Amino acid sequence: MVTRSTWAAAGILLALCPGGGLAWGAVQGATQTGAQTSHRMKSLDEELKGKKYLKQARIQPEQARTLALRAFDGRIVYERIESKPGGSGLRYSFVIRNSRAEKRRVDIDANDGATLENTPTRERW
């Protein structure tokens, strides 16, 4: 059974850990051992689209996420790696939503970590 103190500890851990979303998934899984849940949390690596390009990338997905969140602070709601003109030709694309529900598309070069795009988006994610 999950108690209030467990959730309070999870909130503290979430606040203290960089990349708190991944820490939250680990805490939630640990606190719900044996409990039935209707929603299974996926790690971001499971949701990454275009995995076939990962072998060509010099920047790892975790590093690209960190760089994207430095460019626009919020929560990543969509991500993919794709081959597209510009930069080295291989990029991570992220859609990030902040606390005011503003969304931005942030593209990070998969070989040198440069920010290729940081623009508002209206796409629904």
JOBELSUL-V179388 format. One record per residue. N is the residue number from 0. SS is DSSP state (A for helix, B for strand, O for the rest). OMEGA is omega in radians with two decimals (* if undefined). NEAR is the number of other C-alpha atoms within 8 Angstrom. Layout:
n=N ss=SS omega=OMEGA near=NEAR
n=N ss=SS omega=OMEGA near=NEAR
//
This chain:
n=0 ss=O omega=-3.13 near=5
n=1 ss=O omega=-3.13 near=7
n=2 ss=O omega=3.12 near=6
n=3 ss=A omega=-3.13 near=6
n=4 ss=A omega=3.09 near=6
n=5 ss=A omega=3.14 near=9
n=6 ss=A omega=3.09 near=9
n=7 ss=A omega=3.10 near=8
n=8 ss=A omega=3.12 near=8
n=9 ss=A omega=3.11 near=11
n=10 ss=A omega=3.10 near=8
n=11 ss=A omega=3.12 near=8
n=12 ss=A omega=3.12 near=11
n=13 ss=A omega=-3.12 near=11
n=14 ss=A omega=-3.05 near=8
n=15 ss=A omega=-3.06 near=7
n=16 ss=O omega=2.99 near=8
n=17 ss=O omega=-3.07 near=5
n=18 ss=O omega=-3.00 near=7
n=19 ss=A omega=3.14 near=11
n=20 ss=A omega=3.13 near=7
n=21 ss=A omega=3.10 near=8
n=22 ss=A omega=-3.13 near=11
n=23 ss=A omega=3.12 near=11
n=24 ss=A omega=3.13 near=11
n=25 ss=A omega=3.14 near=8
n=26 ss=A omega=-3.11 near=9
n=27 ss=A omega=3.10 near=9
n=28 ss=A omega=-3.12 near=8
n=29 ss=A omega=-3.09 near=7
n=30 ss=A omega=-3.10 near=9
n=31 ss=O omega=3.14 near=10
n=32 ss=O omega=3.13 near=6
n=33 ss=O omega=-3.13 near=4
n=34 ss=O omega=3.08 near=6
n=35 ss=O omega=3.07 near=5
n=36 ss=O omega=3.12 near=5
n=37 ss=O omega=-3.08 near=4
n=38 ss=O omega=3.10 near=4
n=39 ss=O omega=3.14 near=5
n=40 ss=O omega=3.07 near=5
n=41 ss=O omega=3.01 near=7
n=42 ss=O omega=-3.13 near=8
n=43 ss=A omega=3.13 near=6
n=44 ss=A omega=3.10 near=6
n=45 ss=A omega=-3.08 near=6
n=46 ss=A omega=-3.09 near=8
n=47 ss=O omega=3.10 near=10
n=48 ss=B omega=3.09 near=7
n=49 ss=O omega=-3.07 near=9
n=50 ss=A omega=-3.12 near=8
n=51 ss=A omega=-3.13 near=5
n=52 ss=A omega=-3.07 near=11
n=53 ss=A omega=-3.13 near=9
n=54 ss=A omega=-3.11 near=5
n=55 ss=A omega=-3.04 near=5
n=56 ss=O omega=3.04 near=10
n=57 ss=O omega=3.09 near=7
n=58 ss=O omega=3.12 near=10
n=59 ss=O omega=-3.12 near=9
n=60 ss=A omega=-3.14 near=8
n=61 ss=A omega=3.13 near=6
n=62 ss=A omega=3.14 near=8
n=63 ss=A omega=3.10 near=13
n=64 ss=A omega=3.14 near=9
n=65 ss=A omega=3.13 near=9
n=66 ss=A omega=3.14 near=11
n=67 ss=A omega=-3.14 near=13
n=68 ss=A omega=3.00 near=11
n=69 ss=A omega=3.14 near=7
n=70 ss=A omega=3.11 near=9
n=71 ss=O omega=-3.08 near=10
n=72 ss=O omega=3.12 near=8
n=73 ss=O omega=-3.13 near=9
n=74 ss=B omega=3.13 near=8
n=75 ss=B omega=3.13 near=9
n=76 ss=B omega=3.10 near=9
n=77 ss=B omega=3.10 near=8
n=78 ss=B omega=3.07 near=12
n=79 ss=B omega=2.99 near=11
n=80 ss=B omega=-3.03 near=15
n=81 ss=B omega=3.02 near=10
n=82 ss=B omega=-3.08 near=8
n=83 ss=O omega=3.13 near=7
n=84 ss=O omega=-3.14 near=7
n=85 ss=O omega=-3.10 near=6
n=86 ss=O omega=-3.14 near=8
n=87 ss=O omega=-3.13 near=9
n=88 ss=O omega=3.13 near=9
n=89 ss=B omega=-3.06 near=15
n=90 ss=B omega=2.95 near=15
n=91 ss=B omega=3.07 near=14
n=92 ss=B omega=-3.14 near=12
n=93 ss=B omega=2.91 near=14
n=94 ss=B omega=-3.06 near=13
n=95 ss=B omega=3.10 near=16
n=96 ss=B omega=3.12 near=13
n=97 ss=O omega=-3.07 near=10
n=98 ss=O omega=3.10 near=6
n=99 ss=O omega=3.12 near=5
n=100 ss=O omega=3.02 near=6
n=101 ss=O omega=-3.14 near=8
n=102 ss=B omega=3.09 near=11
n=103 ss=B omega=2.99 near=12
n=104 ss=B omega=3.13 near=13
n=105 ss=B omega=3.12 near=16
n=106 ss=B omega=-3.13 near=13
n=107 ss=B omega=3.09 near=15
n=108 ss=B omega=-3.05 near=15
n=109 ss=O omega=-3.14 near=15
n=110 ss=O omega=-3.14 near=10
n=111 ss=O omega=3.07 near=7
n=112 ss=O omega=3.13 near=10
n=113 ss=O omega=3.05 near=6
n=114 ss=B omega=-3.09 near=12
n=115 ss=B omega=-3.12 near=10
n=116 ss=B omega=3.07 near=8
n=117 ss=B omega=-3.01 near=11
n=118 ss=B omega=3.06 near=7
n=119 ss=B omega=3.11 near=8
n=120 ss=O omega=3.09 near=7
n=121 ss=O omega=-3.12 near=5
n=122 ss=O omega=3.14 near=4
n=123 ss=O omega=3.12 near=3
n=124 ss=O omega=* near=5
//
